[in-house]
C-alpha cells in the first residue's frame, strides 16, 4: 500500500519555472500494489515453505523417536542388569554356603583339601561376577540419566 504526495510549480514552458508568481500544483494520492502476474513466484514460495515445514517436522519426529528408543533401551538395560545382579547375588550366597559345607566336611575328614580350595575358587568367581554385574548396572543407570538429559559437574 502506498501514499504519495507532491507540491510544486507547474508550467508549460521551462523558462517560467523560476517565476514564483505562477500557480502551484498540489497532488495527494494513494495506491495499492497487488501483483497480478509474478510468474508463479508466490506459489513457488508457498510450496517451498510447506516443504521446509514438512522437512522440519520429519526431522523432529525422527529425533523424538530416536530419543524414545534410547530411553527405552536404557530402561531395559537397567532392569536387565538388576535381574542379573539378583541372580549373581543368589549364586554368591550359594557358593559361600557350599564353601562352608566343604570346609566342614574337610574338618570331619570326609574330603580332601583340594575340594576346599575349589569351593573357595568358585566363591571368588561368584564374587567377581557380582562386582562385574554391579558395574554393568551402574553404567546402565548413568546411561539412563544421560539419555534423559541429565548431567553432572
Residue pairs with C-beta under 8 A, 6 or more apart in sequence:
1 30
1 31
1 32
1 33
2 30
2 31
2 32
2 33
3 28
3 29
3 30
4 27
4 28
4 29
4 30
4 31
5 27
5 28
5 29
6 25
6 26
6 27
6 28
7 24
7 25
7 26
7 27
8 24
8 25
9 17
9 20
9 22
9 23
9 24
9 25
10 22
10 23
10 24
10 25
11 17
11 19
11 22
16 22
35 42
67 147
70 147
71 144
71 147
71 148
73 147
74 140
74 143
74 144
74 147
74 148
75 144
77 140
77 143
77 144
78 137
78 140
78 141
78 144
80 140
81 133
81 136
81 137
81 140
82 137
84 133
84 136
84 137
85 130
85 133
85 134
85 137
88 126
88 129
88 130
88 133
89 130
91 126
91 129
92 123
92 126
92 127
92 129
92 130
94 126
95 119
95 122
95 123
95 125
95 126
95 127
96 123
96 126
98 119
98 122
98 123
99 116
99 119
99 120
99 122
99 123
102 111
102 115
102 116
102 118
102 119
103 116
103 119
105 111
105 115
106 112
106 113
106 115
106 116
145 151
